[in-house]
């Protein structure tokens, strides 16, 4: 198994499990090593069929609360679009590409362009073949006429290519030249020549072509990663305009009419960690729009010092029904009130690109998944919100489509973290990463996105204290890469026996990298999680999924119009109407 964070690269391979059935989870049908807590060798290899299997329970009484969503019957038995037919070579190439370049390969396949200037490329190919044969033909006795004809064709091709770099520049008689060169090459191939020389020439062009293709692939992958990790210019403009306006309009900041609601334990409190104003606003807007009542709904948005004033001014300007929004400067709180904690920088939920394969069965298909887990900043939520008892933590790449109020009715018993389990990855498969820590190797990994946190149980179990101890063990250096890499083992171990399994239908994950999720499944899901590199606020986002995110964008906002964000929203609305989609 291979996994990677955006900065650190670590490689792990596992042969812990043998034999596995297919299971179905929220976003797609995957070849997953799914096991119960019994002997792995006794697991049935019969594929599951709909309805989706229930999540395993440690205690019979801890049953997942069903998501109150009416699902249409899925007669196909999975959540994926029909797969494109690929031959074995294409599959192997795709796996090798993903191991090196990650989700860029998925994006490049979906955006593959038709080859341009095919005639120019054919001329170059003919020219190289002719040059490969020419030295051997010139040495043959009785082939003087063929040698002259081959040389003449080579010179004519070189002359044309020196004057034309695209098909549009080629002369009208080029087809005759291509046909003439083809006939000459065909005659050259009938001659008895030294094959070793020609073979050497062909190998040279093959190596040169592969090197050039790999170079361009690396270059394109670098630009892709730069695009997905760089804030778009329009978003930067919005943050700057909001920050400037905040200091010009102090009256909004003085409005503390909702302050008394921030610490009421009986209210429904949502926590969002975000540095992106639009992303946070979409989470808030979609949650409020999907709620039946919002009078007791409170959002706590933890952001960094750089984006604090922009975030604060945005939510002061915009109202979301009867809900209250509390913007918190995370870095200021940690520095002023919790100086003993060294991790003062705000970290967003960490995503790890995970490749899972079975070394005992190497012919099985390698799977790529994005596993999102809590960052270091999540572990200080109970210290920041000391008066609260239970919160729902939402990632800022989530869109809520159904009322989530039922989450506050879940009795999690002695558990701390209500999460959707990801049993395609077991802790035993990460034993090289987890080291000598004590854990159940059959325990499933879990996903962030929509999490129910019992803060009282968190404090009783001293989760934050355990986190700090694990941090000393897994953080090998003080650099950011080491800190972020430690988030995966720390998150999995901190909650290893404290996870309450939520129903898999609560959220559909993979909308930031998986092109195969069916629209019907997306529409019927309670929430959508855009985990992966292709976030919906980026132009590189998957077009079929971006519309669900943009439906919750705030409209008629002056600063969005000034920063050209309103035009993007309107353009997408027009496209949705043209396609017959409901924009409302």
TORVOVO-294029 format. One record per residue (C-alpha): residue in three letters; x, y, z. Coordinates in steps of 0.1 Angstrom, whole numbers, padded with zeros to 4 digits, always signed. Example, Ala and Ser with C-alpha at 12.3 -4.5 7.8 and 13.67 -1.06 7.14 Angstrom:
% residues 2
ALA+0123-0045+0078 SER+0137-0011+0071 
This chain:
% residues 584
UNK+0000+0000+0000 UNK+0013+0034-0010 UNK+0001+0067+0005 UNK+0011+0102+0001 UNK+0003+0136+0016 UNK+0007+0167-0006 UNK+0041+0174+0008 UNK+0057+0142+0022 UNK+0060+0110+0002 UNK+0060+0077+0021 UNK+0057+0042+0006 UNK+0042+0012+0023 UNK+0033-0022+0009 UNK+0011-0046+0027 UNK+0002-0083+0023 UNK-0018-0085+0055 UNK-0050-0096+0040 UNK-0056-0124+0015 UNK-0087-0127-0007 UNK-0115-0102-0006 UNK-0150-0097-0019 UNK-0162-0065-0036 UNK-0182-0042-0014 UNK-0201-0010-0021 UNK-0196+0022-0003 UNK-0211+0056-0007 UNK-0193+0070-0037 UNK-0185+0041-0059 UNK-0180+0004-0063 UNK-0145-0006-0054 UNK-0124-0037-0051 UNK-0119-0034-0014 UNK-0104-0058+0012 UNK-0135-0059+0033 UNK-0134-0082+0064 UNK-0153-0087+0095 UNK-0136-0091+0129 UNK-0131-0128+0123 UNK-0104-0149+0108 UNK-0096-0133+0074 UNK-0092-0167+0058 UNK-0128-0175+0065 UNK-0143-0145+0048 UNK-0167-0152+0020 UNK-0155-0142-0014 UNK-0190-0138-0028 UNK-0197-0102-0040 UNK-0222-0082-0021 UNK-0254-0070-0039 UNK-0277-0041-0030 UNK-0288-0029-0006 UNK-0254-0018+0007 UNK-0241-0038+0037 UNK-0244-0024+0072 UNK-0214-0011+0090 UNK-0200-0036+0115 UNK-0209-0029+0152 UNK-0188-0035+0183 UNK-0218-0033+0205 UNK-0252-0047+0194 UNK-0270-0017+0209 UNK-0249+0009+0189 UNK-0269+0008+0157 UNK-0263+0035+0131 UNK-0292+0059+0129 UNK-0306+0057+0093 UNK-0302+0088+0072 UNK-0337+0101+0065 UNK-0334+0102+0028 UNK-0356+0085+0002 UNK-0334+0066-0021 UNK-0345+0054-0055 UNK-0340+0018-0063 UNK-0305+0011-0076 UNK-0310-0018-0100 UNK-0274-0019-0111 UNK-0262-0026-0077 UNK-0234+0000-0075 UNK-0228+0037-0075 UNK-0205+0039-0105 UNK-0211+0050-0141 UNK-0204+0023-0167 UNK-0167+0019-0169 UNK-0148+0027-0201 UNK-0134-0004-0217 UNK-0097-0005-0214 UNK-0071-0031-0225 UNK-0045-0045-0202 UNK-0018-0022-0214 UNK-0039+0009-0208 UNK-0047-0003-0173 UNK-0011-0009-0164 UNK-0001+0025-0178 UNK-0028+0042-0158 UNK-0017+0025-0126 UNK+0019+0034-0132 UNK+0009+0070-0139 UNK-0012+0073-0108 UNK+0016+0060-0086 UNK+0039+0088-0099 UNK+0015+0117-0106 UNK-0017+0109-0087 UNK-0050+0125-0097 UNK-0034+0144-0125 UNK-0036+0111-0145 UNK-0074+0109-0139 UNK-0078+0145-0150 UNK-0056+0142-0181 UNK-0075+0111-0193 UNK-0109+0129-0189 UNK-0095+0160-0207 UNK-0075+0142-0234 UNK-0075+0162-0266 UNK-0077+0149-0301 UNK-0042+0148-0316 UNK-0035+0180-0336 UNK-0014+0183-0367 UNK-0016+0146-0374 UNK-0002+0151-0409 UNK+0029+0169-0397 UNK+0035+0140-0372 UNK+0032+0115-0399 UNK+0057+0133-0420 UNK+0082+0132-0391 UNK+0076+0095-0386 UNK+0082+0088-0423 UNK+0113+0110-0423 UNK+0128+0091-0393 UNK+0121+0056-0409 UNK+0136+0067-0442 UNK+0167+0080-0424 UNK+0170+0047-0406 UNK+0170+0027-0438 UNK+0191+0051-0459 UNK+0226+0041-0447 UNK+0220+0004-0451 UNK+0204+0008-0486 UNK+0232+0030-0498 UNK+0257+0002-0491 UNK+0239-0023-0513 UNK+0251-0029-0548 UNK+0225-0025-0575 UNK+0203-0002-0554 UNK+0216+0031-0567 UNK+0182+0042-0580 UNK+0164+0034-0548 UNK+0192+0052-0528 UNK+0187+0083-0549 UNK+0149+0082-0546 UNK+0151+0077-0509 UNK+0176+0106-0505 UNK+0154+0128-0527 UNK+0123+0120-0506 UNK+0142+0127-0474 UNK+0153+0161-0487 UNK+0117+0170-0498 UNK+0103+0160-0464 UNK+0130+0181-0446 UNK+0122+0211-0468 UNK+0084+0208-0461 UNK+0089+0204-0423 UNK+0113+0234-0422 UNK+0086+0256-0436 UNK+0055+0240-0418 UNK+0050+0232-0382 UNK+0012+0228-0383 UNK-0011+0211-0408 UNK-0026+0244-0419 UNK+0008+0255-0433 UNK+0013+0224-0454 UNK+0012+0226-0492 UNK-0018+0212-0511 UNK+0003+0185-0527 UNK+0015+0170-0494 UNK-0006+0139-0498 UNK+0012+0130-0530 UNK+0046+0133-0512 UNK+0034+0112-0483 UNK+0022+0085-0507 UNK+0054+0087-0527 UNK+0076+0083-0495 UNK+0054+0054-0483 UNK+0060+0036-0515 UNK+0098+0042-0513 UNK+0099+0030-0477 UNK+0079-0001-0487 UNK+0105-0009-0514 UNK+0134-0003-0489 UNK+0118-0028-0465 UNK+0120-0056-0491 UNK+0158-0053-0493 UNK+0181-0075-0473 UNK+0199-0052-0449 UNK+0217-0054-0416 UNK+0188-0053-0392 UNK+0209-0044-0362 UNK+0216-0009-0375 UNK+0179-0003-0382 UNK+0169-0017-0349 UNK+0194+0006-0331 UNK+0179+0036-0349 UNK+0144+0026-0339 UNK+0154+0021-0303 UNK+0169+0055-0303 UNK+0137+0072-0314 UNK+0117+0051-0290 UNK+0139+0062-0261 UNK+0139+0098-0272 UNK+0101+0098-0276 UNK+0095+0082-0242 UNK+0119+0106-0225 UNK+0102+0136-0242 UNK+0067+0123-0233 UNK+0078+0118-0197 UNK+0093+0152-0195 UNK+0060+0168-0208 UNK+0040+0146-0184 UNK+0061+0159-0154 UNK+0057+0194-0166 UNK+0020+0191-0170 UNK+0016+0174-0137 UNK+0036+0202-0120 UNK+0013+0228-0135 UNK-0018+0208-0125 UNK-0006+0205-0089 UNK+0002+0242-0089 UNK-0033+0249-0101 UNK-0050+0228-0075 UNK-0029+0241-0046 UNK-0030+0278-0056 UNK-0059+0301-0046 UNK-0076+0314-0077 UNK-0070+0351-0084 UNK-0107+0359-0080 UNK-0108+0343-0045 UNK-0077+0363-0035 UNK-0094+0394-0048 UNK-0125+0386-0027 UNK-0105+0382+0005 UNK-0086+0414+0000 UNK-0118+0434-0008 UNK-0135+0420+0023 UNK-0106+0427+0045 UNK-0103+0463+0034 UNK-0141+0468+0038 UNK-0140+0453+0073 UNK-0117+0481+0085 UNK-0138+0507+0067 UNK-0171+0494+0082 UNK-0166+0489+0119 UNK-0204+0491+0126 UNK-0209+0455+0114 UNK-0182+0442+0138 UNK-0199+0457+0168 UNK-0231+0437+0162 UNK-0230+0411+0190 UNK-0267+0403+0190 UNK-0260+0365+0185 UNK-0231+0363+0209 UNK-0252+0348+0237 UNK-0261+0318+0214 UNK-0225+0308+0208 UNK-0221+0289+0241 UNK-0256+0274+0246 UNK-0250+0237+0250 UNK-0285+0227+0239 UNK-0281+0244+0205 UNK-0270+0225+0174 UNK-0234+0235+0169 UNK-0215+0230+0137 UNK-0177+0235+0135 UNK-0159+0243+0102 UNK-0122+0248+0097 UNK-0115+0269+0066 UNK-0093+0295+0051 UNK-0116+0299+0021 UNK-0145+0324+0024 UNK-0166+0309-0004 UNK-0160+0273+0006 UNK-0171+0281+0042 UNK-0201+0301+0030 UNK-0213+0272+0008 UNK-0211+0247+0037 UNK-0231+0271+0059 UNK-0256+0280+0031 UNK-0262+0244+0021 UNK-0266+0233+0057 UNK-0291+0260+0065 UNK-0310+0256+0032 UNK-0314+0219+0040 UNK-0325+0223+0076 UNK-0362+0224+0086 UNK-0356+0248+0114 UNK-0325+0270+0120 UNK-0334+0290+0151 UNK-0311+0269+0173 UNK-0283+0264+0147 UNK-0249+0279+0154 UNK-0218+0277+0131 UNK-0183+0281+0146 UNK-0158+0289+0118 UNK-0122+0284+0127 UNK-0099+0303+0104 UNK-0064+0317+0104 UNK-0053+0353+0112 UNK-0048+0361+0075 UNK-0084+0354+0065 UNK-0101+0362+0098 UNK-0112+0397+0089 UNK-0124+0387+0054 UNK-0144+0358+0069 UNK-0158+0379+0097 UNK-0170+0406+0074 UNK-0185+0382+0049 UNK-0207+0365+0075 UNK-0216+0399+0091 UNK-0228+0411+0056 UNK-0248+0379+0048 UNK-0275+0362+0069 UNK-0284+0326+0068 UNK-0320+0324+0080 UNK-0322+0323+0118 UNK-0288+0307+0123 UNK-0258+0324+0140 UNK-0223+0324+0127 UNK-0193+0327+0150 UNK-0160+0334+0133 UNK-0129+0325+0154 UNK-0093+0335+0149 UNK-0078+0300+0157 UNK-0042+0312+0158 UNK-0050+0341+0181 UNK-0070+0318+0205 UNK-0042+0292+0207 UNK-0015+0319+0211 UNK-0034+0338+0238 UNK-0052+0311+0258 UNK-0033+0279+0250 UNK+0004+0289+0247 UNK+0015+0255+0259 UNK+0005+0239+0226 UNK+0033+0242+0201 UNK+0010+0236+0171 UNK-0004+0272+0167 UNK-0009+0272+0129 UNK-0043+0264+0116 UNK-0043+0231+0097 UNK-0072+0220+0075 UNK-0083+0184+0072 UNK-0055+0164+0058 UNK-0060+0142+0027 UNK-0038+0113+0018 UNK-0037+0096-0015 UNK-0037+0059-0008 UNK-0029+0031-0031 UNK-0039-0003-0019 UNK-0028-0036-0034 UNK-0024-0071-0021 UNK+0011-0085-0025 UNK-0002-0120-0020 UNK-0023-0115-0051 UNK-0003-0091-0073 UNK-0026-0095-0103 UNK-0054-0078-0085 UNK-0062-0042-0095 UNK-0045-0015-0075 UNK-0070+0010-0060 UNK-0064+0047-0054 UNK-0085+0064-0027 UNK-0083+0098-0010 UNK-0085+0093+0028 UNK-0093+0125+0046 UNK-0087+0126+0084 UNK-0085+0152+0112 UNK-0056+0177+0111 UNK-0037+0187+0142 UNK-0060+0217+0147 UNK-0091+0195+0152 UNK-0076+0182+0185 UNK-0080+0216+0201 UNK-0117+0221+0194 UNK-0127+0209+0229 UNK-0103+0235+0244 UNK-0117+0263+0223 UNK-0154+0255+0227 UNK-0152+0246+0264 UNK-0189+0252+0271 UNK-0202+0228+0244 UNK-0212+0192+0248 UNK-0216+0179+0212 UNK-0207+0194+0178 UNK-0209+0183+0142 UNK-0176+0189+0124 UNK-0179+0196+0086 UNK-0150+0199+0062 UNK-0151+0230+0040 UNK-0154+0209+0009 UNK-0188+0194+0019 UNK-0222+0203+0005 UNK-0252+0193+0027 UNK-0283+0183+0008 UNK-0306+0170+0036 UNK-0315+0180+0071 UNK-0288+0168+0095 UNK-0306+0175+0128 UNK-0310+0138+0134 UNK-0273+0136+0142 UNK-0280+0152+0175 UNK-0303+0124+0185 UNK-0276+0097+0181 UNK-0266+0080+0214 UNK-0230+0071+0208 UNK-0226+0055+0242 UNK-0189+0057+0252 UNK-0177+0067+0217 UNK-0162+0100+0209 UNK-0162+0104+0171 UNK-0192+0095+0149 UNK-0177+0089+0115 UNK-0183+0069+0083 UNK-0159+0040+0084 UNK-0137+0031+0054 UNK-0131-0006+0056 UNK-0112-0007+0023 UNK-0082+0001+0046 UNK-0075-0017+0079 UNK-0050-0006+0105 UNK-0031-0038+0100 UNK-0022-0027+0065 UNK-0005+0003+0080 UNK+0016-0016+0105 UNK+0049-0002+0090 UNK+0035+0033+0095 UNK+0019+0028+0129 UNK+0050+0012+0144 UNK+0047-0006+0177 UNK+0016+0012+0189 UNK-0012-0010+0204 UNK-0042-0013+0181 UNK-0066-0039+0166 UNK-0052-0047+0131 UNK-0087-0055+0119 UNK-0100-0020+0128 UNK-0112+0001+0098 UNK-0100+0035+0089 UNK-0125+0063+0090 UNK-0132+0094+0070 UNK-0136+0131+0080 UNK-0161+0152+0062 UNK-0192+0149+0084 UNK-0183+0139+0120 UNK-0203+0139+0152 UNK-0181+0147+0182 UNK-0191+0141+0218 UNK-0170+0168+0235 UNK-0178+0155+0270 UNK-0166+0120+0261 UNK-0136+0135+0244 UNK-0125+0152+0276 UNK-0132+0121+0297 UNK-0110+0100+0274 UNK-0082+0127+0274 UNK-0081+0126+0236 UNK-0062+0158+0233 UNK-0036+0146+0258 UNK-0032+0113+0240 UNK-0028+0133+0208 UNK+0001+0153+0222 UNK+0018+0121+0233 UNK+0014+0106+0198 UNK+0027+0138+0182 UNK+0060+0135+0200 UNK+0063+0099+0187 UNK+0054+0105+0151 UNK+0067+0140+0144 UNK+0103+0133+0134 UNK+0111+0169+0124 UNK+0098+0204+0131 UNK+0091+0212+0094 UNK+0056+0214+0081 UNK+0059+0183+0059 UNK+0067+0161+0089 UNK+0038+0177+0109 UNK+0013+0170+0082 UNK+0026+0135+0075 UNK+0020+0126+0112 UNK-0017+0135+0110 UNK-0026+0101+0094 UNK-0012+0078+0121 UNK-0022+0102+0149 UNK-0058+0105+0138 UNK-0062+0068+0133 UNK-0047+0058+0166 UNK-0063+0086+0187 UNK-0098+0073+0178 UNK-0090+0037+0172 UNK-0115+0024+0198 UNK-0136+0055+0200 UNK-0153+0056+0166 UNK-0191+0053+0164 UNK-0200+0041+0129 UNK-0223+0063+0110 UNK-0245+0051+0082 UNK-0226+0050+0049 UNK-0254+0068+0031 UNK-0247+0099+0052 UNK-0222+0112+0027 UNK-0208+0104-0008 UNK-0171+0109-0010 UNK-0147+0111-0039 UNK-0162+0141-0058 UNK-0127+0156-0060 UNK-0111+0128-0079 UNK-0136+0101-0090 UNK-0152+0107-0124 UNK-0174+0076-0122 UNK-0200+0085-0095 UNK-0235+0083-0108 UNK-0257+0114-0108 UNK-0287+0095-0092 UNK-0265+0086-0063 UNK-0253+0121-0058 UNK-0288+0135-0058 UNK-0299+0111-0032 UNK-0271+0115-0008 UNK-0275+0135+0024 UNK-0241+0153+0018 UNK-0214+0154-0008 UNK-0177+0154+0001 UNK-0153+0168-0025 UNK-0122+0151-0011 UNK-0094+0149-0036 UNK-0074+0175-0055 UNK-0101+0187-0079 UNK-0120+0210-0055 UNK-0153+0225-0068 UNK-0142+0261-0065 UNK-0113+0254-0089 UNK-0116+0255-0127 UNK-0099+0221-0126 UNK-0129+0207-0106 UNK-0149+0179-0122 UNK-0176+0198-0142 UNK-0204+0173-0136 UNK-0200+0178-0098 UNK-0193+0215-0096 UNK-0229+0225-0102 UNK-0240+0210-0069 UNK-0215+0231-0050 UNK-0222+0263-0069 UNK-0259+0260-0063 UNK-0252+0271-0027 UNK-0231+0302-0036 UNK-0244+0335-0023 UNK-0259+0355-0051 UNK-0262+0392-0057 UNK-0231+0399-0036 UNK-0212+0431-0046 UNK-0178+0418-0039 UNK-0183+0386-0059 UNK-0193+0407-0089 UNK-0163+0430-0085 UNK-0140+0399-0084 UNK-0157+0382-0114 UNK-0171+0354-0092 UNK-0207+0363-0099 UNK-0201+0358-0136 UNK-0189+0322-0130 UNK-0220+0315-0109 UNK-0243+0329-0135 UNK-0226+0310-0163 UNK-0229+0277-0145 UNK-0266+0285-0138 UNK-0272+0290-0175 UNK-0256+0257-0183 UNK-0276+0240-0157 UNK-0309+0254-0171 UNK-0298+0244-0206 UNK-0292+0208-0193 UNK-0326+0207-0176 UNK-0312+0207-0141 UNK-0330+0223-0112 UNK-0309+0253-0100 UNK-0330+0261-0070 
